[in-house]
Amino acid sequence: MADNINTRAIVYDMLMSVEKENTPSHLLLSQTLMKYQYLDKRDRAFISRLFRGTLEYEIFLDGVIRQFSSVRLNKIKTPIKAILRMSVYQILKMDHIPDAAACDEAVKLTRKRGLKNLSGFVNGVLRNISRNKEVIHYPDPEKTPAAYLSMRYSVPEWLAEMWLRDYGFEMTAEMGQAMLDDQKTTVRVRDSQNMAAVKEALRSEGLNIEEGCMLPEALHLSGYDYLGNVGPFADGRITAQDESAMLAAVAAGIAGGESIIDVCAAPGGKSMHMADILKGSGQVSARDLTEAKVLKIQENLKRTGLKNVSAEVKDALVFYPEDAQKADIVMADLPCSGLGVMGRKADIKRSVTPEKITALAALQREILSVVQHYVKPGGVLVYSTCTVSKAENEENMQWFEEHFPFGLESLDSYVPEKVRNEQTKAGWIQILPGQYQSDGFFIARFRRNLDEGAE
């Protein structure tokens, strides 16, 4: 560890930022790793693993703490809960950390944060867990399957109940495990003709490469410290994008020369993908709600050098008459609950609620009602989300087809053969977390009727 730098204290401060300020965990981690670039690679890896792991396993960790604490969890001070969670994670999930070290460092951190009077409590709980970690109790999977799945895979119990109803026990368990597994970094090689040179450049920098599971332009990367410092990323030859998200642009069925509107585009992954497929022809109008979001799109456009994409602030809930029936393709990758990417954004587990899903499903309908006006007769609308929620996905798909002059159109002419099934034949696909080594994602392809204008 670097002199005068306490990596556990850094993680504690990050956890408190998430707790008190609701800072998005993936952004906070990125900012922290940037701030501490001078630390040894092992220290930075420790920070990343402990921070992400504590958040990912929070529900499980709380279940363990409840079993071994004499104080009810909701009565434990927030700073102490953070220290206990990160320390229990070290004891139970980081085999290379001696239990005694995890306990001792937790006590020191408690004292340094002005909570000396609680250091004995922290020490007692952690040593109790350390002595009894082989007898941690889980709810009965047969009598209370949702409670079991919730603790075992660290997902909210109401979500376990929803997925049990929609997908059954085994699939819910598989999704839960997939979100706890190490998440792969997936990139898209923007020009397939550069694939060999890109691979050579990545290997020369010491990265490990695996082929994608669905698409030939996808690569899984590991063995790097910070993606922004990787040559082919910095020079724009690759861009970060999960493979399931890549399918959205593929499903659009771009032939060349199309006018495309991407209505909720930030940070620009799908806009750039569609522009790359256009190969300099056509035009992509990438839009989002705020200057900050559009700035992120512009930063990515600058890095990739794309010229056939414009980025502007436009509210997807506002109808712009000048855009009516102007688009060959509308990409509607809409705000959602993000259940498909909880493996990357663990704080979703603590923020999402059934009420939020209901509100988001309604918001998606409002946006679809507006942006459908932009599709030419005979044009295409792609509706996508990064979630696993029937209210936001299948039910909204059905609602849209019933209320507007569009029909679902088979995806089989566009998506890879290995993902084709009865869903894709019908015009949609729900990829579940872990399927095809990717995030959870939903895509539906609609074509506007030729004999009707915008409603």
C-alpha positions as CSV (number, residue, x, y, z in Angstrom):
1,M,0.0,0.0,0.0
2,A,1.2,3.5,-0.8
3,D,2.6,5.6,2.0
4,N,0.0,7.6,4.0
5,I,-2.9,6.2,1.8
6,N,-5.4,4.0,3.5
7,T,-7.3,2.2,0.7
8,R,-10.0,1.0,3.1
9,A,-10.6,4.6,4.2
10,I,-11.0,5.6,0.5
11,V,-13.6,2.8,0.1
12,Y,-15.4,3.9,3.2
13,D,-15.6,7.5,2.0
14,M,-17.0,6.2,-1.3
15,L,-19.6,4.1,0.4
16,M,-20.7,7.1,2.4
17,S,-20.9,9.2,-0.7
18,V,-23.3,6.6,-2.2
19,E,-25.3,6.4,1.0
20,K,-25.6,10.2,1.7
21,E,-25.5,11.8,-1.7
22,N,-26.8,9.0,-3.9
23,T,-23.7,9.3,-6.1
24,P,-23.9,6.8,-9.0
25,S,-21.4,4.1,-8.0
26,H,-19.9,3.5,-11.5
27,L,-19.2,7.2,-11.9
28,L,-17.8,7.5,-8.4
29,L,-15.5,4.5,-8.9
30,S,-14.3,6.0,-12.2
31,Q,-13.6,9.4,-10.6
32,T,-11.8,7.8,-7.7
33,L,-9.5,5.6,-9.9
34,M,-8.7,8.7,-11.9
35,K,-7.8,10.6,-8.7
36,Y,-5.6,7.9,-7.4
37,Q,-3.9,7.0,-10.7
38,Y,-0.5,7.3,-8.9
39,L,-1.3,4.3,-6.7
40,D,0.1,0.9,-7.3
41,K,-2.1,-1.2,-9.7
42,R,-2.8,-3.6,-6.9
43,D,-4.1,-0.9,-4.6
44,R,-6.4,0.4,-7.2
45,A,-7.7,-3.1,-7.9
46,F,-8.3,-3.5,-4.1
47,I,-10.3,-0.3,-4.0
48,S,-12.4,-1.3,-7.0
49,R,-13.0,-4.9,-5.7
50,L,-13.9,-3.8,-2.2
51,F,-16.2,-0.9,-3.2
52,R,-18.0,-2.8,-5.9
53,G,-18.2,-6.0,-3.9
54,T,-19.6,-4.3,-0.9
55,L,-22.4,-2.7,-2.9
56,E,-23.1,-5.8,-5.0
57,Y,-23.4,-8.0,-1.9
58,E,-25.1,-5.4,0.4
59,I,-28.3,-7.4,0.9
60,F,-26.4,-10.6,1.6
61,L,-24.0,-8.7,3.9
62,D,-26.9,-7.2,5.9
63,G,-28.4,-10.6,6.2
64,V,-25.2,-11.9,7.8
65,I,-24.8,-8.9,10.1
66,R,-28.4,-9.4,11.4
67,Q,-27.5,-12.9,12.4
68,F,-24.4,-11.9,14.5
69,S,-25.2,-8.4,15.8
70,S,-26.9,-7.8,19.2
71,V,-28.2,-4.5,17.7
72,R,-31.0,-4.4,15.1
73,L,-29.6,-3.4,11.7
74,N,-31.9,-0.4,11.4
75,K,-30.5,0.9,14.8
76,I,-26.9,0.7,13.7
77,K,-25.4,4.1,12.7
78,T,-24.9,4.6,9.0
79,P,-21.1,4.9,9.2
80,I,-20.8,1.8,11.3
81,K,-23.0,-0.1,8.8
82,A,-20.6,0.9,6.0
83,I,-17.6,-0.3,8.0
84,L,-19.3,-3.6,8.9
85,R,-20.4,-4.3,5.4
86,M,-17.0,-3.7,3.8
87,S,-15.3,-5.7,6.5
88,V,-17.7,-8.6,6.3
89,Y,-17.2,-8.6,2.6
90,Q,-13.4,-9.0,3.2
91,I,-14.0,-11.8,5.6
92,L,-16.4,-13.8,3.5
93,K,-15.5,-12.9,-0.1
94,M,-11.8,-11.9,-0.2
95,D,-9.9,-15.1,0.7
96,H,-6.5,-13.4,0.4
97,I,-7.3,-11.0,3.3
98,P,-6.7,-12.5,6.7
99,D,-9.8,-12.3,8.9
100,A,-7.7,-10.7,11.7
101,A,-6.5,-8.0,9.4
102,A,-10.1,-7.2,8.3
103,C,-11.2,-6.9,11.9
104,D,-8.2,-4.9,13.0
105,E,-8.4,-2.4,10.1
106,A,-12.2,-2.0,10.8
107,V,-11.5,-1.1,14.4
108,K,-8.8,1.4,13.4
109,L,-11.1,3.0,10.8
110,T,-14.0,3.2,13.4
111,R,-11.7,5.1,15.7
112,K,-10.3,7.4,13.0
113,R,-13.8,8.4,12.0
114,G,-14.5,9.6,15.5
115,L,-16.6,6.6,16.6
116,K,-14.2,5.2,19.2
117,N,-17.0,4.3,21.6
118,L,-18.3,1.9,18.9
119,S,-15.0,0.2,18.1
120,G,-15.7,-2.6,20.6
121,F,-19.1,-3.3,19.0
122,V,-17.5,-3.5,15.5
123,N,-14.8,-5.8,16.8
124,G,-17.2,-8.1,18.5
125,V,-19.6,-8.4,15.5
126,L,-16.7,-9.1,13.0
127,R,-14.9,-11.6,15.2
128,N,-18.2,-13.4,15.8
129,I,-18.8,-13.6,12.1
130,S,-15.2,-14.7,11.5
131,R,-15.6,-17.6,14.0
132,N,-18.9,-18.7,12.6
133,K,-18.7,-18.1,8.9
134,E,-19.3,-21.8,8.1
135,V,-22.7,-21.7,9.8
136,I,-24.3,-18.7,8.1
137,H,-28.0,-19.3,7.8
138,Y,-30.1,-18.8,4.7
139,P,-33.9,-18.8,4.5
140,D,-35.4,-22.1,3.4
141,P,-35.5,-22.1,-0.4
142,E,-38.6,-24.3,-0.5
143,K,-40.7,-22.5,2.2
144,T,-39.6,-19.0,1.3
145,P,-37.9,-19.0,-2.1
146,A,-38.0,-15.3,-2.6
147,A,-36.3,-14.6,0.7
148,Y,-33.7,-17.3,0.0
149,L,-32.9,-15.9,-3.5
150,S,-32.8,-12.4,-2.1
151,M,-30.1,-13.2,0.4
152,R,-28.3,-15.8,-1.7
153,Y,-27.9,-13.5,-4.7
154,S,-28.3,-10.1,-3.0
155,V,-31.3,-8.8,-4.8
156,P,-34.3,-7.0,-3.2
157,E,-36.9,-9.6,-2.1
158,W,-39.7,-7.9,-4.1
159,L,-37.6,-8.3,-7.2
160,A,-36.9,-11.9,-6.5
161,E,-40.6,-12.4,-6.2
162,M,-41.3,-10.7,-9.5
163,W,-38.6,-12.7,-11.4
164,L,-39.9,-15.9,-9.7
165,R,-43.3,-15.2,-11.1
166,D,-42.0,-14.3,-14.6
167,Y,-39.1,-16.7,-15.0
168,G,-39.1,-19.4,-12.3
169,F,-36.6,-20.4,-9.6
170,E,-33.8,-21.7,-11.7
171,M,-33.7,-18.8,-14.1
172,T,-33.9,-16.3,-11.3
173,A,-31.0,-18.0,-9.6
174,E,-29.0,-17.9,-12.8
175,M,-29.7,-14.2,-13.3
176,G,-28.7,-13.5,-9.7
177,Q,-25.5,-15.3,-10.0
178,A,-24.7,-13.7,-13.4
179,M,-24.9,-10.3,-11.8
180,L,-22.6,-11.3,-9.0
181,D,-20.0,-12.8,-11.4
182,D,-17.1,-10.6,-12.6
183,Q,-18.6,-8.3,-15.3
184,K,-16.8,-8.5,-18.6
185,T,-15.6,-5.3,-20.3
186,T,-16.9,-5.5,-23.8
187,V,-15.8,-3.3,-26.7
188,R,-16.9,-2.9,-30.2
189,V,-14.3,-2.7,-32.9
190,R,-15.6,0.0,-35.1
191,D,-14.2,-1.2,-38.4
192,S,-14.0,-4.9,-39.0
193,Q,-11.2,-4.4,-41.5
194,N,-9.1,-3.2,-38.6
195,M,-9.8,-6.2,-36.3
196,A,-6.4,-7.8,-36.7
197,A,-4.5,-4.6,-36.1
198,V,-6.7,-3.7,-33.1
199,K,-6.1,-7.1,-31.5
200,E,-2.4,-6.8,-32.1
201,A,-2.4,-3.3,-30.5
202,L,-4.4,-4.5,-27.5
203,R,-2.1,-7.5,-26.9
204,S,1.0,-5.4,-27.2
205,E,-0.3,-3.4,-24.2
206,G,-0.7,-6.6,-22.2
207,L,-4.5,-7.0,-22.5
208,N,-6.3,-10.3,-22.6
209,I,-8.8,-10.7,-25.4
210,E,-11.8,-13.0,-25.8
211,E,-14.0,-13.1,-28.8
212,G,-17.6,-11.9,-28.4
213,C,-20.4,-14.4,-28.0
214,M,-22.9,-13.0,-30.5
215,L,-21.3,-10.4,-32.9
216,P,-17.9,-10.6,-34.7
217,E,-17.2,-6.9,-33.9
218,A,-17.3,-7.6,-30.1
219,L,-14.3,-8.3,-27.9
220,H,-14.1,-9.0,-24.2
221,L,-11.1,-7.3,-22.5
222,S,-9.3,-7.9,-19.3
223,G,-5.8,-7.2,-17.9
224,Y,-6.0,-3.4,-18.1
225,D,-6.0,-0.7,-15.5
226,Y,-8.0,2.1,-17.0
227,L,-9.7,1.8,-20.4
228,G,-9.2,5.4,-21.3
229,N,-5.5,4.8,-21.3
230,V,-5.7,1.9,-23.7
231,G,-4.4,2.9,-27.1
232,P,-7.2,1.6,-29.5
233,F,-9.8,3.2,-27.2
234,A,-8.0,6.6,-26.9
235,D,-7.6,6.8,-30.7
236,G,-11.2,5.8,-31.3
237,R,-10.8,2.4,-33.0
238,I,-12.8,0.7,-30.3
239,T,-15.6,1.9,-28.1
240,A,-17.1,0.4,-24.9
241,Q,-20.5,-1.2,-25.4
242,D,-22.1,-4.4,-24.1
243,E,-22.8,-6.9,-26.7
244,S,-26.5,-7.0,-26.0
245,A,-26.7,-3.3,-26.5
246,M,-24.9,-3.6,-29.8
247,L,-27.9,-5.7,-31.0
248,A,-30.1,-2.6,-30.9
249,A,-28.3,-1.0,-33.8
250,V,-28.1,-4.3,-35.6
251,A,-31.8,-4.8,-35.2
252,A,-32.4,-1.4,-36.9
253,G,-31.5,-3.1,-40.2
254,I,-29.5,-0.1,-41.6
255,A,-28.9,-0.5,-45.3
256,G,-27.1,2.8,-45.9
257,G,-28.1,6.4,-46.5
258,E,-30.9,6.5,-43.8
259,S,-31.9,9.5,-41.8
260,I,-31.9,8.3,-38.1
261,I,-33.1,10.0,-34.9
262,D,-31.7,8.6,-31.6
263,V,-34.1,10.2,-29.1
264,C,-32.3,9.4,-25.7
265,A,-28.8,9.0,-27.0
266,A,-26.3,9.7,-24.2
267,P,-23.6,8.6,-23.9
268,G,-23.8,7.9,-27.7
269,G,-23.0,4.2,-28.0
270,K,-25.9,3.3,-30.3
271,S,-25.6,6.6,-32.3
272,M,-22.0,5.8,-33.0
273,H,-22.7,2.2,-33.8
274,M,-25.4,3.2,-36.3
275,A,-23.1,5.9,-37.8
276,D,-20.4,3.3,-38.3
277,I,-22.9,1.0,-40.0
278,L,-23.8,3.9,-42.3
279,K,-20.2,4.2,-43.3
280,G,-20.3,7.9,-43.8
281,S,-23.7,7.9,-45.6
282,G,-26.9,9.2,-44.1
283,Q,-27.1,11.1,-40.9
284,V,-27.7,10.4,-37.2
285,S,-29.4,13.0,-35.0
286,A,-28.3,12.1,-31.4
287,R,-30.4,13.8,-28.8
288,D,-30.8,14.0,-25.1
289,L,-32.4,16.0,-22.3
290,T,-29.5,18.1,-20.9
291,E,-26.3,19.9,-21.9
292,A,-24.3,17.5,-19.7
293,K,-25.7,14.5,-21.5
294,V,-25.1,16.0,-24.9
295,L,-21.6,17.0,-23.9
296,K,-20.9,13.3,-23.2
297,I,-22.1,12.4,-26.7
298,Q,-19.9,15.1,-28.2
299,E,-16.8,13.9,-26.2
300,N,-17.3,10.4,-27.7
301,L,-17.9,11.8,-31.2
302,K,-14.6,13.8,-30.9
303,R,-12.7,10.6,-29.8
304,T,-14.1,8.6,-32.7
305,G,-14.0,11.3,-35.3
306,L,-17.5,10.6,-36.7
307,K,-18.8,13.3,-38.9
308,N,-22.3,12.0,-39.8
309,V,-23.7,12.4,-36.3
310,S,-25.0,15.6,-34.8
311,A,-25.7,16.0,-31.1
312,E,-28.2,18.4,-29.6
313,V,-30.4,19.1,-26.6
314,K,-33.9,18.0,-27.3
315,D,-36.5,16.6,-24.8
316,A,-38.0,13.3,-26.0
317,L,-41.3,14.3,-24.3
318,V,-41.6,17.4,-26.6
319,F,-42.9,17.0,-30.1
320,Y,-40.8,18.9,-32.7
321,P,-43.1,19.5,-35.8
322,E,-40.1,20.0,-38.1
323,D,-39.1,16.3,-37.4
324,A,-42.5,14.8,-38.3
325,Q,-42.1,11.8,-40.6
326,K,-38.5,12.8,-41.4
327,A,-36.8,9.7,-40.0
328,D,-36.2,6.4,-41.8
329,I,-35.3,5.0,-38.3
330,V,-36.0,6.1,-34.8
331,M,-33.9,4.6,-32.1
332,A,-35.9,4.8,-28.8
333,D,-33.5,3.3,-26.2
334,L,-35.5,4.8,-23.3
335,P,-34.9,5.5,-19.6
336,C,-35.6,2.4,-17.6
337,S,-35.2,0.7,-14.3
338,G,-31.8,-0.8,-15.4
339,L,-32.4,-4.3,-13.9
340,G,-30.4,-5.8,-16.7
341,V,-27.2,-3.9,-15.7
342,M,-27.3,-4.3,-11.9
343,G,-24.2,-6.3,-12.2
344,R,-22.4,-3.1,-13.3
345,K,-24.4,-0.6,-11.4
346,A,-25.1,-2.2,-8.0
347,D,-26.6,0.9,-6.5
348,I,-29.7,0.2,-8.7
349,K,-30.5,-2.6,-6.2
350,R,-30.9,0.0,-3.4
351,S,-32.8,2.6,-5.5
352,V,-35.3,0.7,-7.7
353,T,-38.8,0.0,-6.4
354,P,-42.0,-1.4,-7.8
355,E,-43.4,2.1,-7.8
356,K,-40.4,3.4,-9.9
357,I,-40.9,0.6,-12.4
358,T,-44.6,1.6,-12.8
359,A,-43.6,5.3,-13.2
360,L,-40.9,4.4,-15.7
361,A,-43.3,2.3,-17.8
362,A,-45.6,5.2,-18.0
363,L,-42.8,7.6,-19.0
364,Q,-41.7,5.2,-21.7
365,R,-45.3,5.2,-23.1
366,E,-45.3,9.0,-23.1
367,I,-42.0,9.2,-25.0
368,L,-43.1,6.5,-27.5
369,S,-46.3,8.5,-28.1
370,V,-44.3,11.5,-29.1
371,V,-41.3,10.0,-31.0
372,Q,-43.5,7.7,-33.2
373,H,-44.5,10.9,-35.1
374,Y,-40.9,11.2,-36.4
375,V,-41.0,7.8,-38.3
376,K,-41.7,8.0,-42.1
377,P,-44.5,5.7,-43.4
378,G,-42.7,2.4,-44.0
379,G,-39.9,3.5,-41.6
380,V,-38.7,1.6,-38.5
381,L,-38.9,2.3,-34.8
382,V,-36.6,0.3,-32.5
383,Y,-37.7,0.3,-28.8
384,S,-35.1,-0.9,-26.4
385,T,-34.3,-1.0,-22.6
386,C,-31.5,-2.4,-20.4
387,T,-34.0,-3.9,-18.0
388,V,-35.8,-7.2,-17.2
389,S,-39.3,-6.1,-16.4
390,K,-42.4,-7.1,-18.3
391,A,-44.2,-3.8,-17.5
392,E,-41.4,-1.9,-19.2
393,N,-40.8,-4.3,-22.0
394,E,-43.4,-6.8,-23.3
395,E,-46.4,-4.9,-21.9
396,N,-45.2,-1.6,-23.4
397,M,-44.4,-3.4,-26.7
398,Q,-48.0,-4.7,-26.9
399,W,-49.5,-1.4,-25.9
400,F,-47.5,0.5,-28.6
401,E,-48.6,-1.9,-31.3
402,E,-52.2,-1.6,-30.2
403,H,-52.3,2.2,-30.1
404,F,-50.2,3.3,-33.1
405,P,-50.0,2.4,-36.9
406,F,-47.0,0.1,-36.4
407,G,-46.5,-3.6,-36.6
408,L,-43.8,-5.8,-35.1
409,E,-41.4,-7.1,-37.7
410,S,-39.2,-10.2,-37.4
411,L,-35.6,-9.7,-36.2
412,D,-34.4,-12.8,-37.9
413,S,-33.1,-11.0,-41.0
414,Y,-30.8,-8.9,-38.8
415,V,-29.7,-10.6,-35.6
416,P,-27.1,-13.4,-35.4
417,E,-28.4,-17.0,-36.0
418,K,-27.5,-18.1,-32.5
419,V,-30.0,-15.7,-30.8
420,R,-32.9,-16.4,-33.2
421,N,-35.9,-18.0,-31.5
422,E,-39.7,-17.6,-31.4
423,Q,-39.3,-14.2,-29.8
424,T,-37.0,-12.8,-32.6
425,K,-39.3,-14.3,-35.2
426,A,-42.1,-12.3,-33.7
427,G,-40.1,-9.1,-33.7
428,W,-38.5,-8.8,-30.2
429,I,-36.0,-10.3,-27.9
430,Q,-35.4,-10.3,-24.1
431,I,-31.9,-11.2,-23.2
432,L,-31.5,-12.1,-19.6
433,P,-28.4,-11.2,-17.5
434,G,-25.7,-13.7,-18.2
435,Q,-27.2,-15.0,-21.4
436,Y,-24.6,-14.8,-24.2
437,Q,-22.2,-13.4,-21.5
438,S,-24.0,-10.1,-21.7
439,D,-26.2,-7.7,-19.8
440,G,-30.0,-8.0,-19.7
441,F,-31.5,-6.2,-22.6
442,F,-34.8,-5.9,-24.5
443,I,-35.4,-5.0,-28.1
444,A,-38.5,-4.7,-30.2
445,R,-38.6,-3.7,-33.9
446,F,-41.6,-2.0,-35.4
447,R,-42.4,-0.9,-38.9
448,R,-44.8,2.0,-39.6
449,N,-47.7,1.2,-41.9
450,L,-47.3,2.6,-45.4
451,D,-50.8,3.7,-45.7
452,E,-51.0,5.8,-42.6
453,G,-49.4,9.1,-41.5
454,A,-48.4,10.1,-38.0
455,E,-51.3,10.1,-35.6
